[in-house]
């Protein structure tokens, strides 16, 4: 029976609940140094040092993931992008005065930048949700593998087959398939996470593969029992938002040492580590 | 109306056929329900991704961008075991409207803005950029209401291109020179209406028969997997 009454996607919403706003002057390249377990506890955007604006990003992301009706406070993606554009206007932002080429990806108010922010944040929350649900022992036993698949036809396609093979992935009947807890998933991710999105605007996602199909394809390791690798957020969910933020800052200082400096207003500066 | 959608499977013994009997057997265990929910989630996501690829918006050829909104709905799909059965939820505000159809009315604004078909004779030459965007993203639109009909339009102001190039006039070489380019007479970007009706499109989700077939297949897989992994 099909009805207009969806249940909340709780695991995806949990992924957003534990996040703290992290205003930062860092470039996207410098932000790649953030350890994955810290990055998934923070909402940030490259060179965005307004905590208020970062929290607006978190708000619109939560609204989109909740998938609420407009009358319940929900919004569509164009409305979410416009909310962010309005927030930038309130901050007095204009690409011209900021010395940035209008409509470029560096322009915070451009379609490209806003699309990227909204899509990446929503996809990361949903990716976490699907990944976590897939770690349930019964589900993992029935669907122990997943396939890297194209979901959206991106304008610029990255060479995913070479990326996959360079990361140690194997090809089965022309398909990129591995056990769900194979390290290849983290290796192909720009964000060092085992779930999609694996890069900005990549258009790639994962599709569950059943035990029967994986066995027929001869996927390596399929005969071994699969152990769930949950990324539990329970400790973070139990803490209050200010405590979560304090813990995040302490962990940043602890793990990045001299690479990170923090202004009194909370803005994070990251030095790029020498290659 | 604008809501997500939910696919629910609850089975009663009254409807039992041989394959439903197998489904009932699996659905009696929580693990069985979880596995069927996950399998159905995958199949619904596959359907939405295929639908998205095969159904670009009707004005894609005229320059409307691809918003891939149905693929977004695929990622908002998740399956859960409930006390009585399984439920696949699609937490995307568009999916219920597309599946069930309905009338959309404005919630915060007074009128709805509908992007004009770029092939319409009154469309602005750059009207294709309106699709997938809020009208507030544009600063060069003016409001026109058509009498007391309650219908209006957002029309682009006339604008003139300015070309800046090298000045080749004698004595001014090396300087920049601004030249007036073409004047674009503004056309319509959006229609403004009090309500819009969206036709139901049940093809956006799998049929009930396909969902039941999928559930039965995942039940059979579950029985086989449980049997072989226990070495029976």
Interface residues (C-beta under 8 A of the other chain):
Chain A: X1 X2 X3 X4 X5 X6 X7 X8 X9 X11 X12 X65 X66 X67 X68 X69 X70 X71 X74 X75 X76 X77 X78 X79 X81 X82 X85 X86 X111 X122 X123 X126 X127 X129 X130 X133 X134 X136 X138 X139 X141 X142 X143 X151 X152 X153 X205 X207 X208 X210 X211 X212
Chain B: X1 X2 X3 X4 X5 X6 X7 X8 X9 X10 X30 X31 X32 X34 X35 X38 X39 X42 X45 X46 X49 X52 X53 X66 X67 X68 X69 X71 X72 X74 X75 X76 X78 X79 X80 X87 X89 X90 X91 X92 X93 X94 X96 X99 X100 X107 X108 X132 X133 X134 X136 X137 X205 X208 X218 X221 X222 X224 X225 X229
